[in-house]
């Protein structure tokens, strides 16, 4: 089976100029596509999305990532080749399970992506809606949100927080949000949130919370404990505030739970996509950029925190130029 010999990828390179703090370069490069091994397929990417993880990597603050790594985590595209010529996945539309990288044709073992269409998600004719589905599955599974519960979602505006909000609302929960941007809070309320608070302001006592879905880490337990019910759950999937989370005997004596969430299982992924299909809603996309050449604009949007939803790169077909 023939397929392109090269792909383009956003690659991490040492900063071309001395600067403090460190901020490495994200360089568009041409990479060879290796021969497919048994069990591998080749996916032609149509859309890819940014995550804060990519910013941390450029700052040298993400463990295990070395210079020369391909950046990116979320993507959707079409299976264009397989090591098995009779593979039923050929020509299927799929979304990748992180962390694979922004490449025009990444190799992807079958267990690392979900299939679009065929009832998995509402077909809309574009891939930009699908690039964040897998990021929220574990947070929702672990938060165990049910109808009638009160849920707080911190840092509203990010892609994961917004999908978590949509899912919790669809489950019949009352959802509240926090942000440092009042406009983002109002947008969340327009989408169905019951209310919101600016985390920079003094908090007043409100409804007792059953669960908190948090992206910041740091002192989240100390900040939220008095608002959280006996036995309430805090699910943390990020560390935008601080990689360390402090938990004291105060929370233990209230049987409050701190649960870490990082991606989840393939089963969680399948269940999450079925849930999205049943309720027929899609991730919120903030910006759609044209081509990998726009990557620096996307990084600047994310660094400023301007987005409300995912920042997506729509990839053009440049195979004739490779």
ZIBELRA-V971479 format. One record per residue. PSI is psi in whole degrees, 0 to 359 (* if undefined). Layout:
PSI / PSI
//
This chain:
126 / 148 / 167 / 150 / 342 / 159 / 162 / 143 / 146 / 115 / 139 / 122 / 151 / 145 / 134 / 352 / 146 / 127 / 148 / 131 / 166 / 138 / 97 / 164 / 149 / 107 / 132 / 117 / 162 / 127 / 145 / 146 / 119 / 164 / 137 / 132 / 162 / 132 / 359 / 151 / 166 / 127 / 125 / 112 / 132 / 329 / 144 / 156 / 155 / 152 / 156 / 333 / 320 / 325 / 315 / 321 / 314 / 335 / 359 / 24 / 14 / 122 / 148 / 1 / 127 / 161 / 134 / 350 / 151 / 129 / 164 / 155 / 320 / 137 / 159 / 147 / 205 / 137 / 116 / 347 / 156 / 154 / 342 / 113 / 339 / 15 / 124 / 348 / 347 / 132 / 7 / 146 / 133 / 159 / 144 / 148 / 124 / 158 / 103 / 324 / 155 / 96 / 149 / 328 / 67 / 146 / 139 / 113 / 149 / 324 / 357 / 18 / 163 / 159 / 134 / 155 / 182 / 27 / 352 / 320 / 155 / 123 / 132 / 359 / 3 / 158 / 350 / 339 / 346 / 0 / 0 / 6 / 313 / 347 / 342 / 355 / 314 / 324 / 318 / 319 / 312 / 326 / 336 / 49 / 137 / 164 / 139 / 349 / 161 / 125 / 135 / 133 / 119 / 158 / 45 / 142 / 329 / 156 / 315 / 315 / 320 / 319 / 322 / 318 / 313 / 317 / 317 / 320 / 317 / 331 / 353 / 14 / 156 / 120 / 135 / 153 / 160 / 153 / 160 / 4 / 113 / 327 / 321 / 323 / 316 / 323 / 321 / 320 / 321 / 335 / 357 / 356 / 146 / 334 / 178 / 166 / 143 / 121 / 350 / 344 / 163 / 134 / 139 / 156 / 133 / 205 / 141 / 136 / 139 / 327 / 152 / 131 / 115 / 143 / 357 / 322 / 217 / 230 / 35 / 321 / 317 / 324 / 328 / 346 / 317 / 346 / 350 / 136 / 162 / 125 / 9 / 161 / 136 / 116 / 120 / 126 / 7 / 180 / 43 / 336 / 312 / 139 / 348 / 135 / 127 / 132 / 132 / 175 / 338 / 315 / 323 / 318 / 343 / 8 / 28 / 141 / 136 / 120 / 124 / 144 / 120 / 91 / 299 / 187 / 171 / 326 / 317 / 320 / 313 / 316 / 322 / 318 / 325 / 321 / 316 / 320 / 317 / 318 / 356 / 50 / 159 / 157 / 148 / 126 / 124 / 308 / 140 / 116 / 155 / 107 / 157 / 341 / 344 / 8 / 322 / 325 / 319 / 318 / 320 / 320 / 315 / 320 / 324 / 345 / 30 / 344 / 150 / 88 / 188 / 147 / 118 / 141 / 123 / 121 / 134 / 160 / 104 / 19 / 332 / 344 / 354 / *
//
